[in-house]
Amino acid sequence: MWSPLKLLSSIATLVAFAACSDSPVPVVDSSESILDARLFGTWVARENASADVVRITVVPFDEQQMVAEFVGLESIDGEYEVESTLFRVLLAEIGGTTWISATELSEPESDVESRDESAWALARIEFEAEGVVLFREISQDIELDGIKTVEELQAVLGDRQNELGFLDDEGIRFVRYDEVSTRYPTTAVVF
């Protein structure tokens, strides 16, 4: 099953959900994070032609942060398993592109400040069309472990994001849930 944290390494992710990039710091300080209303709502992605489905619901938490609920549905030997995880989500514009960072909210607490500061999923997001967003992770060959500050991460992303091979080639495409039922009625799944 897809790992929720790796998925959003994309926000989201990132999102098969291949192993997305993890960063030791978020893409932006929470006080400087931006909101993009185009992300609000429920999104659905499917891994290839498999029965595995991911649903992400994104809502604003305050004027600068979002919360996303990741729900994965996986078919194992004809039986379905559902996994649900909450994430704190931050967004930044860097070099004319939108980057998303997300960290899993710790259990059992459910407040947005409860989190593992050392694990931030990271992805670049691209709005392809109305109701369609692509999450692209950083190539698995790129190491971010040595980065200690938000400013260092932003410099790397700004300088290298257009380099050949810096981002994965495919990404994960999400379709807004209300668009799924009208555009792709045979793939709509409710869970």
N, C-alpha and C positions, 0 to 999 in steps of 0.2 A: 504494500500500500504506500501511497505517496506520503512523505513526511511533511507535515504542515509547515514546519519552520523552513525546510529546504524549498518548499513551494514558493513562499513569499520572498525568497531571496532574490526574492523576489519577489511586497507587498508586497504585489503580490506577485509573485509569483506565479514568479515566478512561476510555476504552476505548470509519454510519461512524464511526470514531474521528475526530471533528472536532478541530480544533486546540484542545487543552486549555490551560489556564492554566499559564504558567511563572512561577515565583517566584524571585527572586534569593537567597532564604533558605529553609531547610526550615520546616515548620510547627512543629517542636519541636527542641530540642537533643537529640542522640542520647542523652545521659545521662538525659533525662526522657521519652523515647519509651516508649510502652506496647505490649504485645503483645495481640492479640485472637485467640484460638485459632479463632474462627469463620472467619477468613481463611485458615487453613492448608489446604493441599490444592491441587487443580487445578480451574481455572475455565475455562469456554468461553463465548465470545460470538460472534455472527454479525452482520455489518453488513447490515441490511435483509434482502432476499431474495437478495443476491449470494452468490457462492461463497467470498467472503473470510471467513476464520475466524480467531479469535484464541484462543490458549490461554495462561493464566497459571498458573504453579505458585508458590505462596508457602510458604516454610519459615522457621522461626525461625533466626536466625544466632547470637544470644546472648539474654540476658534482656531486652533492650530493642529489638533491631533484627531486621528480617526481610530476606530476600533473595527476589526474585521473578524468575523466568525468563519472559520474554515470547516467545512463538512465534507468528508470524503466517504464515498460509497464504493466498496470493493466486493467483487464476487469471488468467493472462495469455494470451490467445489459445489457450485450451485446455491450456496447460501450467501447472504449479504451481510457485511460487517460495516457499521457506520462509526466514524471517528469525528469528534467535534473538538475544536481548539479555538481559543480567543487570542487575538494578537493586538498589540499596540502598533499603530502605523504612523510613520512620518514621511512627508514628501518634500522634495527640493527640486528646484530648477537649476541645472548645472550645464553651462555651455549650450543653452537652447533646448535641452532635453529634460524630461521629467524622470527623476529617480525616486524609488520607494525603499524604505527600510521598515522592517517589521520584527518584533520580538514577541515571543510567546509570553502570555501572562501566566504567572506562577499559580499553581494550585495550592490550596483550595481557595485562596483569595481571588476575588473577581474585580478588584479595583484596577484602574489603568496604570497606577504607579507601581504595581507589583510585577516585577519582571526580572529576567536574567540579563544583566547589563552586558554580559560577555558574548552574547549570541544574537547578532542582528542579521537577518536575511536581507539580501540586496538584489534589486533588479531595476532595469530601465524599462519604463512603460511607454508604449506608443499607441495612440488612439488611431486605429486604422480607418474606421468608419463610425457612423452613428451606431452605438450599441456594440462595438467590437473593440477590444483592447488586447494588445500583445505584450506579454511580459517576457523580457529577454534577460537572461542571466549572464554574468561574466564567465568567460571560458574557464573550465576547471584547471587549466594550466596557469592561470593568473593567481598569484599568492597575495593575500591582503593581510596576513598575520602580523607583519611588521608595522602596520599603521597604528598609531597611538591616538590621533586626534581627528575630529571631524574635518578640520582644515586640510590635513594630509590626505584624507580620503577624497574630499572634493577636488583637490589638485590632481590626484591620480585619475579620477573619473573624467574631469574636464580635459586633461591632456591626452588621455589614451582612448576615450570612448569611440573614436572614429578609426582607430587602428584596425587593420585586417586581423581577425582572429581574437580581438579583445572580447567581443560578445559572442554568445552562441549563435548559430546560424538559424535555428528554427524558432525558438521561443515557444511559449504556450499561449494559445489564443483563447480568450474568454468572450462569451457572447452574453449580453445582458439577458437575464432570465425571461423578461417579458417578450424579448425578441426571439427567444428559442422557440416558443410555442407558435409564433407566426411564420418565422423563417424556416425552422427545422422541426416540424411537428412530430416526426417519428423519433427524434432524439430527446424530447423533453422527458425529464425524470423529476418526480417530486419526492423529496425525502426530507 
